[in-house]
Amino acid sequence: MPPKTIDKSHWRCSQCGRSGPEVIGKRRFQTGSWHGENLAHERLCQGRDPEDRPLGLPPVCPACRKRLACDGEPTTAVWEGHWKTCQPRYRLSDSFTLRHIRAIFEKHQLPTTNMNADFGNILTRQATLVDDRELSKLARKWEMDPLAAITEAKTSLVQYRTEFSSFFNGAVPLTFHSHVSDVSPQVIGSTVRSLIKTSPVRLSTGFNGFLSEKQVYTCGVAVLAGSYGAGCGPLASTSCVPYHRQVASRPEPEILRLKDIVSVTSACKSLSILKAKGVIGVAVEMVSSSNGRPLKPDEWANLAKACHSLGLYLIVDEAQTAIRCGAPFAHQLPDYADHVPSFVIFGKGLRTSGLATCVNGVTVSHLGYNQLNLGPMLELIDARYSEVINSHVLLQSWSIIRRAASENWPQRAERIGSNLRQVLKDVQQRLGHKKHVRGCAAFIFLNRNEAAELCTEAASAGKSTMRWLPFLDAGLEDYQSVSSLFRASAASLRENLINILSEEPTACVNCGESLKGPEDKQWKQCKTCSKAFCLSYKEEG
């Protein structure tokens, strides 16, 4: 009996829906000289885009980032030939397709239930530095020549500051630190004195931003209740982590209560008392890192007006809220944009921490700075006998800012946040009880017991609260893909995804803390959802 022949004239790609002539080419289709190109095409096809247009084969290799076609879509033969040379140990087959390639080399294209992202330190699973041709070339050069890394990083820092300021709407990074907690009240006070000393205008005696002898000596920074818990120093006194509070240095920061800023008058009254005690400014978070409460627009306006009136400096901690809240910095969201802070503390996902100033901000605007005349002051700040910023950290941060700008991550954060909130709403309807969701865009807060029910890796925000800090990747933009991981029948999907991604659990689903020690001694992995839980926490509840 002759072998069964396949009617190639009716073949269509199961991924993109294109026919044989469209995939193979009319001439080869007419001759019938197919050699499995249709099968190879299906293994490598990207499917269709949101407008239902066929995407075809990837024009760039996910593994080495080499462009496989100068214009248009590469042929199947070109793709297969390149892949055999590029990654010979990964052979294309029905069980190893583009999906598996991307799981290894482009994890950001796939959804995930990891809402911890190393406590928000990772904004993307993309290799941003490797993908940036200019910066990756610099990285290779600097690895081979440490002296060049030191000297050229100084000149590169000028361009970095320019691109940082462009993306973050005028904020200029002044000082750099290894950890956001290193931006202490003393650093802020010293930076204020530097700005005053090098001001390009002659400051009159009427300028109320001068620091008194009491302020210079005390260098106090008041903290809005529920905001800014540092990991060390005096500001660690307000941390939600018990150990940080126990090792905090003194003096403890003054606490400004929310009821103190219900009006400009009450804010001025409270802040004038604090200024007399030696306070130089107020540190706030646009979204409280301890409970997820967003600052109300009128509270922000009252605080900004009071600080400006009294010559105090307004400091916003954007270590966690940068980009995640739907704007480069959360204070730039439309509800807050009428008032600009004096300083911004940045860190975490930007891969470096530091203190930036806004030249048109509260009190600082009187100093006469603009984007062009900050140069002499920056030269004085950078004039040190050590690196201002580690050269590799500089390139990492730079590549992230470039990618965030080119892919519009703030807008993506809005979409991802909307998807996850809709997922929570769907789960709420299925389980029949309300989930208390707080935060802003892709910076989401849940009660601890409610978050644990969802079997995701979240990040602890204290005794009773968990944070969702999702990656800002394309894989979380598609609602259907994300929601499928939270349905009642999602166990097999989650298992497949975890197997493809080869991601080990890193945080407890119950308490949101990092897993420590070997499995079976300190923690266990659930066979149903593949997530992990602390044994100590299991015993408690």
RODO-2510 file (C-alpha; in nm, 4 decimals, decimal comma):
residues 541
     n   res          X          Y          Z
     1     m     0,0000     0,0000     0,0000
     2     p     0,1579     0,3359    -0,1030
     3     p     0,2387     0,5892     0,1717
     4     k    -0,0274     0,8451     0,2444
     5     t     0,0462     1,1792     0,0810
     6     i    -0,0360     1,5146     0,2365
     7     d    -0,2383     1,7584     0,0297
     8     k     0,0006     2,0535     0,0517
     9     s    -0,2344     2,2767    -0,1434
    10     h    -0,4602     2,3082     0,1627
    11     w    -0,1872     2,3478     0,4251
    12     r    -0,1967     2,6539     0,6508
    13     c     0,0329     2,7488     0,9379
    14     s    -0,1385     2,6722     1,2675
    15     q     0,0307     2,9769     1,4251
    16     c    -0,0217     3,2608     1,1772
    17     g    -0,2798     3,1078     0,9404
    18     r    -0,0829     3,1784     0,6224
    19     s    -0,1020     2,9374     0,3305
    20     g     0,1762     2,7390     0,1636
    21     p     0,2418     2,9928    -0,1155
    22     e     0,2686     3,2738     0,1408
    23     v     0,5111     3,0810     0,3596
    24     i     0,7192     2,8839     0,1088
    25     g     0,6960     3,1122    -0,1910
    26     k     0,4821     3,0741    -0,5025
    27     r     0,7535     2,9244    -0,7243
    28     r     0,8531     2,6477    -0,4821
    29     f     0,4906     2,5872    -0,3985
    30     q     0,4063     2,5292    -0,7643
    31     t     0,6957     2,2864    -0,8134
    32     g     0,6004     2,0976    -0,4969
    33     s     0,9641     2,0750    -0,3848
    34     w     0,8963     2,1096    -0,0161
    35     h     1,1445     1,9636     0,2283
    36     g     0,9721     2,0200     0,5612
    37     e     0,9917     2,3997     0,5449
    38     n     0,6269     2,4206     0,6435
    39     l     0,6933     2,2221     0,9632
    40     a     1,0001     2,4315     1,0434
    41     h     0,7968     2,7468     0,9836
    42     e     0,5324     2,6364     1,2353
    43     r     0,8022     2,5674     1,4946
    44     l     0,9472     2,9162     1,4517
    45     c     0,6351     3,1201     1,3762
    46     q     0,5422     3,4096     1,6078
    47     g     0,1693     3,3874     1,5327
    48     r    -0,0377     3,7025     1,4853
    49     d    -0,0228     4,0499     1,6418
    50     p    -0,3088     4,2249     1,8321
    51     e    -0,4391     4,3621     1,4984
    52     d    -0,4581     4,0016     1,3698
    53     r    -0,1695     4,0446     1,1246
    54     p     0,0770     3,7549     1,0730
    55     l     0,4113     3,8124     1,2429
    56     g     0,6046     3,5347     1,0710
    57     l     0,9545     3,4310     1,1750
    58     p     1,1551     3,6520     1,4160
    59     p     1,3894     3,8849     1,2234
    60     v     1,6412     3,8729     1,5110
    61     c     1,7855     3,5617     1,6759
    62     p     1,6714     3,5534     2,0420
    63     a     1,9990     3,3902     2,1490
    64     c     2,2702     3,6057     1,9901
    65     r     2,0613     3,9083     1,8815
    66     k     2,1927     3,8826     1,5256
    67     r     1,9611     4,0236     1,2577
    68     l     1,8720     3,7461     1,0140
    69     a     1,7094     3,9622     0,7488
    70     c     1,8037     4,3131     0,6417
    71     d     1,4491     4,3869     0,5371
    72     g     1,1353     4,1856     0,6004
    73     e     1,1064     3,8288     0,7240
    74     p     1,3969     3,5793     0,7089
    75     t     1,3370     3,2544     0,5224
    76     t     1,3016     2,9245     0,7050
    77     a     1,6291     2,8026     0,5522
    78     v     1,8179     3,1082     0,6775
    79     w     1,6718     3,0692     1,0270
    80     e     1,7464     2,6958     1,0508
    81     g     2,0986     2,7388     0,9142
    82     h     2,1784     3,0145     1,1613
    83     w     2,0308     2,8230     1,4561
    84     k     2,2385     2,5114     1,3885
    85     t     2,5528     2,7245     1,4083
    86     c     2,4395     2,9539     1,6890
    87     q     2,2963     2,6948     1,9303
    88     p     2,3890     2,3429     1,8122
    89     r     2,2891     2,1832     2,1439
    90     y     1,9279     2,3013     2,1075
    91     r     1,7839     2,1131     1,8121
    92     l     1,4558     2,2368     1,6640
    93     s     1,1695     1,9862     1,6842
    94     d     0,8006     1,9696     1,7687
    95     s     0,9023     1,9527     2,1355
    96     f     1,1514     2,2403     2,1068
    97     t     0,9986     2,5378     1,9275
    98     l     1,0199     2,9165     1,9324
    99     r     0,8303     2,9110     2,2605
   100     h     1,1107     2,7119     2,4243
   101     i     1,3784     2,9293     2,2623
   102     r     1,2166     3,2384     2,4070
   103     a     1,1762     3,0739     2,7451
   104     i     1,5537     3,0342     2,7541
   105     f     1,6642     3,3553     2,5844
   106     e     1,3564     3,5832     2,6033
   107     k     1,1782     3,5066     2,9284
   108     h     1,0203     3,8499     2,9210
   109     q     0,7858     3,7347     2,6426
   110     l     0,6138     3,4871     2,8771
   111     p     0,3785     3,5560     3,1703
   112     t     0,4798     3,4649     3,5241
   113     t     0,3373     3,4381     3,8744
   114     n     0,6567     3,5843     4,0226
   115     m     0,5329     3,9103     4,1749
   116     n     0,8403     3,9530     4,3924
   117     a     1,1035     4,0376     4,1275
   118     d     1,3730     4,0296     4,3961
   119     f     1,1706     4,2741     4,6073
   120     g     1,1348     4,5110     4,3126
   121     n     1,5043     4,5237     4,2274
   122     i     1,4404     4,3760     3,8818
   123     l     1,2189     4,5746     3,6454
   124     t     1,2659     4,3415     3,3490
   125     r     1,3884     3,9927     3,2636
   126     q     1,5433     4,1336     2,9451
   127     a     1,9205     4,1518     2,9049
   128     t     1,9124     4,5269     2,8477
   129     l     2,2890     4,5791     2,8547
   130     v     2,3628     4,2893     2,6177
   131     d     2,0961     4,4163     2,3771
   132     d     2,2328     4,7721     2,3646
   133     r     2,5002     4,7698     2,0941
   134     e     2,6719     5,0894     2,2042
   135     l     2,6754     5,0141     2,5758
   136     s     2,7616     4,6436     2,5399
   137     k     3,0600     4,7450     2,3276
   138     l     3,1700     4,9790     2,6060
   139     a     3,1185     4,7011     2,8628
   140     r     3,3484     4,4641     2,6720
   141     k     3,6114     4,7348     2,6324
   142     w     3,6019     4,8310     2,9991
   143     e     3,6275     4,4683     3,1116
   144     m     3,9517     4,4380     2,9146
   145     d     4,0890     4,7764     3,0246
   146     p     4,0156     4,8733     3,3892
   147     l     4,1948     5,2073     3,3522
   148     a     3,9775     5,3008     3,0549
   149     a     3,6735     5,1997     3,2577
   150     i     3,7635     5,4500     3,5293
   151     t     3,8545     5,7406     3,3019
   152     e     3,5859     5,6950     3,0360
   153     a     3,3113     5,6413     3,2929
   154     k     3,3659     6,0009     3,4053
   155     t     3,2893     6,1367     3,0588
   156     s     3,0105     5,8834     3,0004
   157     l     2,8460     6,0003     3,3217
   158     v     2,7695     6,3343     3,1550
   159     q     2,5678     6,1617     2,8821
   160     y     2,4043     5,9305     3,1361
   161     r     2,2828     6,2284     3,3350
   162     t     2,1456     6,3858     3,0173
   163     e     1,9465     6,0744     2,9226
   164     f     1,8333     6,0216     3,2832
   165     s     1,7054     6,3788     3,2953
   166     s     1,5335     6,3435     2,9576
   167     f     1,3440     6,0311     3,0637
   168     f     1,2631     6,1530     3,4150
   169     n     1,1342     6,4913     3,2962
   170     g     1,4118     6,7173     3,4207
   171     a     1,5328     6,5386     3,7355
   172     v     1,9150     6,5452     3,7415
   173     p     2,1054     6,2791     3,9423
   174     l     2,3616     6,4433     4,1708
   175     t     2,5017     6,1727     4,3989
   176     f     2,5207     5,7948     4,3561
   177     h     2,5131     5,5254     4,6242
   178     s     2,5195     5,1465     4,6480
   179     h     2,1921     5,1332     4,8436
   180     v     1,8998     5,3721     4,8683
   181     s     1,9378     5,3825     5,2489
   182     d     2,2787     5,5454     5,1976
   183     v     2,0971     5,8648     5,0975
   184     s     2,1002     5,9838     5,4570
   185     p     1,9817     6,3179     5,6006
   186     q     2,3485     6,4195     5,6143
   187     v     2,3891     6,3532     5,2402
   188     i     2,0782     6,5596     5,1697
   189     g     2,2004     6,8427     5,3935
   190     s     2,5439     6,8465     5,2304
   191     t     2,3846     6,8498     4,8845
   192     v     2,1634     7,1448     4,9808
   193     r     2,4723     7,3362     5,0958
   194     s     2,6498     7,2530     4,7687
   195     l     2,3577     7,3844     4,5636
   196     i     2,3472     7,7058     4,7666
   197     k     2,7245     7,7593     4,7530
   198     t     2,7481     7,7207     4,3730
   199     s     2,4219     7,8988     4,2887
   200     p     2,4598     8,0904     3,9589
   201     v     2,2609     8,3851     4,0971
   202     r     2,3407     8,6235     4,3791
   203     l     2,1120     8,5112     4,6597
   204     s     1,9566     8,7912     4,8611
   205     t     1,9197     8,7826     5,2367
   206     g     1,5494     8,7296     5,1717
   207     f     1,6096     8,3776     5,0374
   208     n     1,4541     8,1466     5,2964
   209     g     1,6314     7,8305     5,1821
   210     f     1,9568     7,9125     5,3637
   211     l     2,0315     7,6583     5,6359
   212     s     2,0601     7,7957     5,9875
   213     e     2,3407     7,6874     6,2184
   214     k     2,0856     7,4732     6,4012
   215     q     1,9803     7,3034     6,0745
   216     v     2,3406     7,2395     5,9672
   217     y     2,4186     7,0850     6,3068
   218     t     2,0983     6,8780     6,3348
   219     c     2,0436     6,8034     5,9658
   220     g     1,6996     6,6656     6,0432
   221     v     1,4620     6,5212     5,7857
   222     a     1,0991     6,4847     5,8897
   223     v     0,9103     6,1801     5,7658
   224     l     0,5464     6,1691     5,6663
   225     a     0,3689     5,8977     5,8653
   226     g     0,3735     5,5641     5,6818
   227     s     0,6583     5,6702     5,4539
   228     y     1,0256     5,6029     5,4047
   229     g     1,1542     5,3208     5,6164
   230     a     1,5277     5,2987     5,5480
   231     g     1,7491     4,9960     5,6096
   232     c     2,0047     5,1836     5,8197
   233     g     2,0741     5,5254     5,9686
   234     p     1,8260     5,7466     6,1551
   235     l     1,5495     5,6934     5,8974
   236     a     1,5517     5,3194     5,9744
   237     s     1,3538     5,4114     6,2874
   238     t     1,0366     5,4111     6,0747
   239     s     1,1111     5,0876     5,8869
   240     c     0,8525     4,8081     5,8768
   241     v     1,1361     4,5567     5,9333
   242     p     1,1927     4,4969     6,3085
   243     y     1,5686     4,4412     6,2728
   244     h     1,6140     4,7730     6,0895
   245     r     1,4331     4,9587     6,3672
   246     q     1,6472     4,7867     6,6294
   247     v     1,9762     4,8973     6,4693
   248     a     1,8655     5,2466     6,3640
   249     s     2,0978     5,5281     6,4643
   250     r     1,9873     5,8468     6,6341
   251     p     1,8414     6,1040     6,6382
   252     e     1,5085     5,9586     6,5303
   253     p     1,3341     6,1567     6,2564
   254     e     1,0432     6,3838     6,3380
   255     i     0,7108     6,2348     6,2238
   256     l     0,4681     6,4530     6,0309
   257     r     0,1141     6,3210     6,0661
   258     l    -0,1379     6,3119     5,7832
   259     k    -0,3731     6,5307     5,9862
   260     d    -0,0964     6,7938     5,9950
   261     i    -0,1263     6,8494     5,6191
   262     v    -0,5035     6,8721     5,5750
   263     s    -0,4537     7,2395     5,4821
   264     v    -0,1679     7,4712     5,3899
   265     t    -0,2164     7,6589     5,7172
   266     s    -0,1885     7,3487     5,9351
   267     a     0,1092     7,2243     5,7309
   268     c     0,2901     7,5569     5,7736
   269     k     0,2197     7,5562     6,1472
   270     s     0,3580     7,2042     6,1977
   271     l     0,6578     7,2515     5,9680
   272     s     0,7619     7,5844     6,1199
   273     i     0,7917     7,4086     6,4572
   274     l     1,0011     7,1327     6,2983
   275     k     1,2234     7,3849     6,1184
   276     a     1,3012     7,5516     6,4511
   277     k     1,4166     7,2088     6,5757
   278     g     1,6691     7,1826     6,2912
   279     v     1,4669     7,0034     6,0223
   280     i     1,5795     7,0887     5,6678
   281     g     1,3123     6,9015     5,4730
   282     v     1,0348     6,6444     5,4584
   283     a     1,0643     6,2949     5,3052
   284     v     0,7496     6,1399     5,1575
   285     e     0,6418     5,8496     4,9391
   286     m     0,3726     5,9047     4,6774
   287     v     0,2467     5,5557     4,7652
   288     s     0,3182     5,4378     5,1174
   289     s     0,5551     5,1402     5,1103
   290     s     0,4025     5,0052     5,4314
   291     n     0,0309     5,0004     5,3432
   292     g    -0,0104     5,1013     4,9774
   293     r    -0,2014     5,4222     5,0488
   294     p    -0,1476     5,6786     4,7699
   295     l    -0,0867     6,0348     4,8843
   296     k    -0,3941     6,2455     4,8138
   297     p    -0,3432     6,5273     4,5597
   298     d    -0,4508     6,7948     4,8109
   299     e    -0,2117     6,6538     5,0737
   300     w     0,0716     6,6748     4,8217
   301     a    -0,0237     7,0311     4,7244
   302     n    -0,0490     7,1467     5,0873
   303     l     0,2882     6,9957     5,1719
   304     a     0,4604     7,1441     4,8667
   305     k     0,3187     7,4927     4,9274
   306     a     0,4107     7,4853     5,2960
   307     c     0,7694     7,3717     5,2275
   308     h     0,8140     7,6377     4,9591
   309     s     0,6747     7,9050     5,1894
   310     l     0,9074     7,8109     5,4760
   311     g     1,2211     7,7437     5,2695
   312     l     1,2201     7,3727     5,3490
   313     y     1,3168     7,1046     5,0980
   314     l     1,0647     6,8459     4,9788
   315     i     1,2179     6,5018     4,9230
   316     v     1,0303     6,2215     4,7463
   317     d     1,1404     5,8601     4,7832
   318     e     1,0775     5,7014     4,4415
   319     a     1,2881     5,3881     4,4949
   320     q     0,9853     5,1619     4,4462
   321     t     0,7390     5,3893     4,2666
   322     a     0,9607     5,4963     3,9751
   323     i     0,8131     5,3737     3,6440
   324     r     0,5830     5,1207     3,8180
   325     c     0,3108     5,3760     3,8901
   326     g     0,2449     5,4816     3,5308
   327     a     0,4854     5,7773     3,5047
   328     p     0,8658     5,8023     3,5061
   329     f     0,8328     5,9209     3,8667
   330     a     0,5034     5,8857     4,0554
   331     h     0,5012     6,2546     4,1525
   332     q     0,4763     6,3288     3,7775
   333     l     0,1336     6,1646     3,7495
   334     p    -0,1342     6,4175     3,6410
   335     d    -0,2854     6,4422     3,9914
   336     y     0,0469     6,5588     4,1378
   337     a     0,2214     6,7295     3,8450
   338     d     0,1406     7,0892     3,9494
   339     h     0,4035     7,0719     4,2230
   340     v     0,7646     6,9578     4,1825
   341     p     0,9795     6,8284     4,4717
   342     s     1,3235     6,9609     4,5575
   343     f     1,4881     6,6184     4,5505
   344     v     1,4084     6,2650     4,4390
   345     i     1,5621     5,9550     4,5946
   346     f     1,5923     5,6795     4,3329
   347     g     1,7173     5,3214     4,3380
   348     k     1,6169     4,9541     4,3284
   349     g     1,5068     4,8713     3,9707
   350     l     1,7306     5,1403     3,8203
   351     r     2,0274     4,9276     3,9396
   352     t     2,1901     5,2252     4,1117
   353     s     2,0694     5,4467     4,3933
   354     g     2,1103     5,8169     4,4375
   355     l     1,9761     6,1641     4,4950
   356     a     1,8437     6,3724     4,2058
   357     t     1,7346     6,7347     4,2087
   358     c     1,4597     6,9122     4,0181
   359     v     1,5833     7,2615     3,9281
   360     n     1,2249     7,3920     3,9160
   361     g     1,1304     7,2225     4,2417
   362     v     1,0207     7,3465     4,5826
   363     t     1,2726     7,6014     4,7249
   364     v     1,5439     7,4856     4,4771
   365     s     1,3783     7,6934     4,2023
   366     h     1,5016     8,0106     4,3809
   367     l     1,8638     7,9044     4,3273
   368     g     1,8640     7,9931     3,9568
   369     y     1,9742     7,6584     3,8157
   370     n     1,8740     7,5156     3,4796
   371     q     1,9786     7,2121     3,2757
   372     l     2,2725     7,4048     3,1269
   373     n     2,4334     7,5742     3,4281
   374     l     2,4447     7,2754     3,6656
   375     g     2,7780     7,1661     3,5153
   376     p     3,0183     7,3443     3,7563
   377     m     2,8280     7,2161     4,0597
   378     l     2,8292     6,8587     3,9237
   379     e     3,2042     6,8793     3,8598
   380     l     3,2611     6,9731     4,2237
   381     i     3,0385     6,6890     4,3483
   382     d     3,2151     6,4388     4,1201
   383     a     3,5673     6,5555     4,2116
   384     r     3,6603     6,2573     4,4274
   385     y     3,9550     6,0211     4,4562
   386     s     3,7300     5,7219     4,3997
   387     e     3,4666     5,6191     4,1470
   388     v     3,1562     5,8369     4,1505
   389     i     2,9681     5,5291     4,0315
   390     n     3,0965     5,1825     3,9431
   391     s     3,1457     5,1650     3,5662
   392     h     2,9495     4,8406     3,5203
   393     v     2,6633     4,9646     3,7387
   394     l     2,6569     5,2827     3,5304
   395     l     2,6121     5,0830     3,2090
   396     q     2,3467     4,8575     3,3634
   397     s     2,1432     5,1536     3,4827
   398     w     2,1913     5,3384     3,1550
   399     s     2,0684     5,0428     2,9489
   400     i     1,7572     5,0088     3,1671
   401     i     1,6697     5,3772     3,1302
   402     r     1,7166     5,3551     2,7526
   403     r     1,4933     5,0485     2,7287
   404     a     1,2325     5,2032     2,9586
   405     a     1,2187     5,5065     2,7304
   406     s     1,2120     5,3168     2,3991
   407     e     0,9442     5,0694     2,5132
   408     n     0,7496     5,3240     2,7230
   409     w     0,7558     5,1213     3,0419
   410     p     0,5414     5,3703     3,2383
   411     q     0,2573     5,3119     2,9919
   412     r     0,3219     4,9371     3,0041
   413     a     0,3068     4,9504     3,3846
   414     e    -0,0425     5,0980     3,3544
   415     r    -0,1528     4,8082     3,1324
   416     i     0,0091     4,5423     3,3514
   417     g    -0,1438     4,6948     3,6630
   418     s    -0,4842     4,7020     3,4944
   419     n    -0,4486     4,3337     3,3961
   420     l    -0,3549     4,2225     3,7460
   421     r    -0,6312     4,4231     3,9097
   422     q    -0,8819     4,2676     3,6704
   423     v    -0,7426     3,9232     3,7582
   424     l    -0,7940     4,0017     4,1271
   425     k    -1,1492     4,1119     4,0521
   426     d    -1,2155     3,7855     3,8651
   427     v    -1,0741     3,5793     4,1524
   428     q    -1,2838     3,7789     4,3962
   429     q    -1,6008     3,6915     4,2039
   430     r    -1,5014     3,3239     4,1874
   431     l    -1,4177     3,2943     4,5570
   432     g    -1,7051     3,5130     4,6675
   433     h    -1,5163     3,7571     4,8882
   434     k    -1,3610     4,0964     4,8354
   435     k    -0,9879     4,1504     4,8089
   436     h    -0,8549     4,4755     4,9505
   437     v    -0,6381     4,6033     4,6647
   438     r    -0,4343     4,9204     4,7126
   439     g    -0,1395     5,0918     4,5469
   440     c    -0,1020     5,2434     4,2026
   441     a    -0,0727     5,0816     3,8551
   442     a     0,1875     4,7996     3,8733
   443     f     0,2636     4,8697     4,2408
   444     i    -0,0051     4,6609     4,4130
   445     f    -0,0761     4,5934     4,7816
   446     l    -0,2855     4,3104     4,9265
   447     n    -0,3620     4,1817     5,2725
   448     r    -0,1252     3,8942     5,3503
   449     n    -0,3900     3,6240     5,3919
   450     e    -0,5604     3,7280     5,0669
   451     a    -0,2327     3,7274     4,8726
   452     a    -0,1421     3,3795     5,0006
   453     e    -0,4600     3,2325     4,8492
   454     l    -0,3329     3,3244     4,5019
   455     c    -0,0126     3,1154     4,5347
   456     t     0,2182     3,3798     4,3928
   457     e     0,5603     3,4949     4,5021
   458     a     0,4925     3,8374     4,6508
   459     a     0,7071     4,0708     4,8621
   460     s     0,6490     4,1345     5,2287
   461     a     0,5530     4,4873     5,3315
   462     g     0,5244     4,4237     5,7037
   463     k     0,3215     4,2033     5,9324
   464     s    -0,0094     4,2023     5,7456
   465     t     0,0608     4,3377     5,3966
   466     m     0,2113     4,1983     5,0764
   467     r     0,3278     4,3806     4,7643
   468     w     0,2992     4,2686     4,4050
   469     l     0,6007     4,4049     4,2171
   470     p     0,5607     4,2479     3,8711
   471     f     0,8219     4,2557     3,5979
   472     l     0,7420     4,5290     3,3450
   473     d     0,7700     4,2840     3,0554
   474     a     0,5630     4,2265     2,7436
   475     g     0,4631     3,8820     2,8730
   476     l     0,2356     4,0448     3,1314
   477     e     0,0648     4,2834     2,8889
   478     d    -0,1729     4,0222     2,7465
   479     y    -0,4685     3,9825     2,9807
   480     q    -0,5680     3,6361     2,8556
   481     s    -0,2180     3,4968     2,9118
   482     v    -0,1961     3,6414     3,2616
   483     s    -0,5492     3,5499     3,3702
   484     s    -0,5034     3,1887     3,2550
   485     l    -0,2495     3,1435     3,5378
   486     f    -0,5079     3,2349     3,8023
   487     r    -0,8025     3,0234     3,6908
   488     a    -0,9267     2,7229     3,8865
   489     s    -0,7674     2,4893     3,6287
   490     a    -0,4315     2,6707     3,6162
   491     a    -0,2183     2,4066     3,7934
   492     s    -0,0992     2,2335     3,4741
   493     l    -0,0345     2,5671     3,3015
   494     r     0,1750     2,6865     3,5927
   495     e     0,3677     2,3597     3,6012
   496     n     0,4421     2,3797     3,2275
   497     l     0,5509     2,7415     3,2574
   498     i     0,7804     2,6707     3,5507
   499     n     0,9344     2,3748     3,3645
   500     i     0,9933     2,5865     3,0547
   501     l     1,1360     2,8810     3,2484
   502     s     1,3353     2,6616     3,4890
   503     e     1,2636     2,9144     3,7638
   504     e     1,3184     2,8009     4,1209
   505     p     1,0995     2,9562     4,3937
   506     t     1,2700     3,2423     4,5758
   507     a     1,0102     3,3683     4,8243
   508     c     0,7471     3,2196     5,0548
   509     v     0,3903     3,2506     4,9237
   510     n     0,2638     3,3059     5,2787
   511     c     0,4993     3,5655     5,4237
   512     g     0,6751     3,7085     5,1168
   513     e     1,0219     3,6706     5,2681
   514     s     1,3217     3,5183     5,0889
   515     l     1,3653     3,1419     5,1194
   516     k     1,6745     3,0465     5,3177
   517     g     1,8545     2,7180     5,3578
   518     p     1,7923     2,3875     5,1764
   519     e     1,4465     2,2520     5,0997
   520     d     1,2959     2,0106     5,3580
   521     k     1,4843     2,1848     5,6393
   522     q     1,3654     2,5438     5,6128
   523     w     1,0947     2,5325     5,3451
   524     k     0,8942     2,3045     5,1162
   525     q     0,7722     2,3301     4,7588
   526     c     0,4033     2,2693     4,6897
   527     k     0,3440     1,9892     4,4374
   528     t     0,0217     2,1503     4,3158
   529     c     0,1204     2,5114     4,2430
   530     s     0,5029     2,4624     4,2453
   531     k     0,5428     2,7562     4,4835
   532     a     0,7179     2,7354     4,8202
   533     f     0,6322     2,8101     5,1819
   534     c     0,8326     2,8508     5,5014
   535     l     0,8003     2,5619     5,7442
   536     s     0,7977     2,8062     6,0348
   537     y     0,5064     2,9898     5,8805
   538     k     0,3236     2,6623     5,8170
   539     e     0,3479     2,5784     6,1869
   540     e     0,1991     2,9159     6,2793
   541     g    -0,1091     2,8762     6,0655
***
